[in-house]
Amino acid sequence: MQAITVKDRDAGVSGLALTEVPHPHAAENDAIVEVHAAGFTPGELDWPSTWTDRAGRDRTPSVPGHELSGVVTDLGYGTTGLTIGQRVFGLTDWTRNGTLAQYTAVEARNLAPLPADVDHVTAAALPISGLTAWQALFDHAHLTTGQNVLIHGAAGGVGSIAVQLAREAGARVIATGRAADRDTALGLGAGTFVDLQAEKLEDISEVDVVLDVIGGEILERSTALVRPGGTLVTIAEPVTVHPHDGRAIFFVVEPDRARLADLAERLRDGRLKPIIGAVRTLAETASAFTPDKRTPGKTIIRVKEA
């Protein structure tokens, strides 16, 4: 089968190659999924888990990508809750071969059923962005109705989902991004938009929750905007500066089958819409990691043509 592989950590994106690899084996509690569409995170070539297994041993050549939508083709011993031929989507383990391949092995608990009326490209955009946004806003920040939330990168994969979830929860959303993102963020339900390149972040009044996906200077400056008792949540980097009288949390998204199923239902009834930035083929993966121009939303790799 064909897959995108990497074997030289120093080569970066230029080391991505479309190669022939063995068909994956279904271990205990695994499902083999024929991948129809896959998502990736541009920075994952810098993650240690891309190159080593849980014991720290080299596992190259490895297959990147950790989001998928597809069809179950085989089940390992003891696997329950799924059937062969079932449409599924989900989030794969960080330290195993990923989703930029025609087939991949996934722990069954990391997959959720995909409704027949949700297409694979849309579903592949949801696992990391949807689970990250939900866990940040509600599991970590405990966002509630009537609170103010500041969401950085509001036109991106995580930010765009977070704006929609926060709005539905009855929160007042302040979105940030570049000038070109203004209409997108406001269209998703943000009440206010701040252009980080032309407007002062410090002019924003205090908020109950900050969701940061950028890190660096923006993360540091955002700590001053958290009101007493509030929470800053970031997925960009470990926190070194904290709000004066609030919490600061860095976390990595975790698989959650039940939440994925809930997010899929929101897709079906129109309450949630991932922004697809571009759709590329498996052979175009390297250029997708380093696009010629910036586009809002998430880039998806279409592995199997419908």
C-alpha positions in Angstrom: 0.0 0.0 0.0 1.0 3.6 -0.4 1.8 6.0 2.5 3.7 9.2 3.3 6.7 8.3 5.4 9.6 10.1 7.1 12.9 8.7 8.2 15.3 11.6 8.5 14.4 14.0 11.4 16.8 16.7 10.1 15.3 16.7 6.6 12.0 18.4 7.8 9.2 18.6 5.2 11.6 17.7 2.4 11.9 14.3 4.0 8.3 13.4 3.4 8.1 10.7 0.7 5.3 8.7 -0.9 6.4 5.1 -0.6 5.2 1.5 -0.6 4.9 0.1 2.9 3.5 -3.2 4.3 -0.2 -3.4 5.0 -0.8 -2.8 8.8 -1.5 -5.7 11.1 -4.5 -5.5 13.5 -3.2 -6.0 17.0 -5.5 -6.8 20.0 -8.3 -4.2 20.3 -7.3 -2.6 17.0 -9.3 -1.8 13.9 -7.7 -1.6 10.4 -9.3 1.4 8.6 -9.2 2.1 4.9 -8.5 5.8 5.0 -10.7 8.0 2.8 -9.5 11.4 4.2 -6.8 12.4 6.7 -5.8 15.4 8.7 -2.4 16.4 10.0 -0.8 19.1 12.1 2.0 21.1 10.4 4.3 21.0 13.4 4.1 17.3 14.0 7.5 16.7 12.3 9.0 18.3 15.4 7.2 16.1 17.8 9.4 13.4 19.5 6.5 10.9 19.1 6.8 11.1 15.3 10.2 9.5 15.5 10.1 7.2 18.6 7.7 4.8 20.3 6.5 5.0 23.9 9.8 3.4 25.1 11.9 6.1 23.2 13.0 3.7 20.5 13.5 4.8 16.9 10.4 3.8 14.9 11.3 5.2 11.5 10.3 5.1 8.7 7.1 6.4 10.3 3.8 7.6 8.9 2.6 11.1 10.1 -1.0 12.3 10.4 -3.3 11.6 13.3 -6.9 12.3 12.0 -8.9 10.1 9.7 -12.2 9.2 8.3 -12.7 5.9 6.5 -14.1 2.4 6.6 -13.2 -0.5 8.9 -11.7 -3.4 6.9 -10.5 -5.7 9.7 -10.7 -6.1 13.4 -8.0 -7.4 15.8 -8.6 -10.0 18.5 -10.9 -8.8 21.3 -12.0 -5.7 19.4 -15.6 -4.7 20.2 -17.9 -1.9 19.4 -17.1 -1.8 15.7 -18.0 -3.9 12.6 -16.2 -4.5 9.3 -17.6 -2.2 6.7 -18.5 0.5 9.2 -17.8 4.2 8.5 -15.7 5.7 11.3 -13.6 8.7 12.1 -11.2 9.5 14.9 -7.9 10.3 16.4 -4.9 7.9 16.2 -2.2 7.3 18.8 0.7 9.8 18.7 3.4 7.1 18.9 2.1 4.7 16.1 2.0 5.0 12.4 -0.6 7.6 11.4 -3.2 8.4 8.9 -1.4 9.6 5.8 -1.7 6.2 4.3 -4.2 4.1 2.4 -4.7 1.9 5.5 -3.8 2.3 9.2 -4.2 0.5 12.5 -6.1 2.3 15.2 -7.2 1.4 18.7 -10.9 0.9 18.4 -11.6 3.1 21.4 -10.2 6.1 19.5 -12.8 5.7 16.7 -16.4 6.8 16.6 -19.2 5.9 14.1 -19.6 8.3 11.2 -23.2 9.0 10.1 -23.8 8.2 6.5 -24.7 11.8 5.6 -21.4 13.2 6.8 -18.7 13.2 4.1 -15.2 11.9 4.9 -13.4 15.1 4.1 -15.5 17.1 6.6 -15.2 14.3 9.2 -11.4 14.2 8.9 -11.2 17.9 9.9 -13.0 17.4 13.2 -11.1 15.0 15.5 -8.1 17.1 16.7 -9.8 20.5 16.2 -13.1 19.5 17.7 -11.8 17.6 20.7 -9.2 20.3 21.4 -11.7 23.1 21.3 -14.2 21.2 23.5 -11.6 20.0 26.1 -10.1 23.5 26.3 -13.3 25.4 26.8 -15.3 23.0 28.9 -13.1 20.4 30.5 -10.3 22.7 31.4 -11.7 26.3 31.5 -15.3 25.3 32.5 -16.8 27.9 30.3 -20.4 28.7 31.1 -23.3 30.8 29.8 -22.8 34.6 30.0 -19.0 34.5 30.3 -16.6 36.3 28.1 -14.0 34.2 26.1 -11.1 35.4 24.0 -10.2 32.9 21.2 -7.0 33.4 19.4 -6.6 32.2 15.8 -10.4 32.2 15.4 -10.3 31.3 11.7 -8.0 28.3 12.2 -8.9 24.7 12.7 -9.2 24.8 16.5 -10.2 28.4 16.8 -13.1 28.2 14.3 -14.6 25.2 16.1 -14.1 26.9 19.5 -16.0 30.0 18.4 -19.0 27.9 17.4 -19.0 25.9 20.5 -18.6 28.9 22.8 -21.4 30.8 21.0 -23.7 27.8 21.3 -22.9 27.6 25.0 -24.1 31.2 25.5 -20.7 32.8 26.0 -19.7 36.2 24.5 -16.9 35.6 22.0 -14.0 37.9 21.3 -12.0 36.5 18.3 -8.5 37.4 17.1 -6.6 36.8 13.9 -5.4 38.7 10.8 -7.5 41.3 9.0 -8.5 38.7 6.4 -10.0 36.5 9.1 -12.5 39.1 10.4 -15.5 38.2 8.3 -14.9 34.5 8.9 -14.8 34.9 12.7 -17.8 37.1 12.8 -19.7 34.8 10.5 -19.1 31.9 12.9 -20.6 33.8 15.8 -17.9 36.0 17.4 -19.3 39.3 18.7 -16.0 41.2 18.4 -12.9 40.7 16.3 -9.4 42.0 17.0 -6.8 42.3 14.2 -3.6 41.3 16.0 -1.5 43.0 13.3 -3.3 46.4 13.5 -5.1 46.6 16.8 -3.9 46.5 20.4 -4.6 43.3 22.3 -4.4 45.2 25.6 -7.5 47.2 24.6 -9.7 44.2 25.3 -11.4 44.2 28.6 -10.9 41.4 31.1 -12.3 38.0 30.1 -13.2 34.9 32.0 -11.4 32.5 29.6 -8.6 32.8 27.0 -8.0 30.1 24.5 -4.5 30.4 23.0 -3.3 28.5 19.9 -0.4 30.8 19.1 2.0 30.9 22.0 5.0 33.2 22.4 4.4 36.9 22.9 0.6 36.6 22.3 0.4 34.0 25.1 2.4 36.1 27.5 0.4 39.3 26.8 -2.9 37.4 27.1 -2.2 36.6 30.8 -3.0 40.2 31.8 -6.5 39.9 30.2 -7.7 37.1 32.5 -9.9 38.5 35.2 -9.5 37.2 38.8 -10.7 33.6 39.0 -10.5 33.2 35.2 -8.5 30.7 33.1 -6.0 30.8 30.3 -5.8 27.6 28.3 -3.1 27.0 25.7 -2.2 24.2 23.3 0.9 26.0 21.9 3.5 25.5 24.6 4.0 24.9 28.4 3.0 27.9 30.4 5.8 30.0 32.0 3.7 33.2 32.8 0.5 33.0 34.8 -2.5 35.4 35.2 -2.2 37.4 38.4 -5.2 35.8 40.1 -6.2 33.0 37.8 -5.2 29.7 36.3 -3.0 28.8 33.3 -3.2 25.4 31.7 -1.3 23.7 28.9 -2.7 20.5 27.6 -2.5 17.9 24.8 -5.8 16.7 23.3 -6.9 13.2 24.3 -9.1 10.8 22.3 -12.8 10.6 23.4 -15.2 8.4 21.4 -18.3 9.7 23.1 -17.4 13.3 22.5 -16.5 12.6 18.8 -20.0 11.1 18.4 -21.5 14.2 20.0 -19.6 16.4 17.6 -20.7 14.4 14.6 -24.3 14.9 15.6 -23.6 18.7 15.8 -22.3 18.4 12.2 -25.5 16.6 11.1 -27.9 19.2 12.5 -25.9 22.2 11.3 -24.8 23.5 14.7 -21.1 22.9 13.8 -19.2 23.4 10.6 -15.4 22.8 10.3 -13.7 25.2 7.9 -11.8 23.2 5.2 -8.9 25.3 4.0 -7.8 23.1 1.1 -8.1 19.5 0.0 -5.0 17.8 -1.4 -4.1 14.3 -2.7 -1.7 12.0 -0.9 1.0 12.8 -3.4 0.6 16.5 -2.6 1.2 16.1 1.1 4.6 17.7 1.2 3.3 20.9 -0.4 0.3 20.8 2.0 2.7 21.0 5.0 4.3 24.1 3.5 1.5 25.8 1.5 2.3 28.6 -1.0 -0.3 30.8 0.6 -2.2 30.9 3.9 -5.8 29.8 3.9 -8.3 29.8 6.8 -9.3 26.5 8.3 -7.7 23.1 8.0 -6.0 21.3 5.1 -7.3 17.8 4.5 -5.6 15.0 2.5 -8.1 13.1 0.3 -6.6 9.6 0.3 -9.3 7.7 -1.5 -11.5 9.2 -4.2 -15.2 8.8 -3.5 
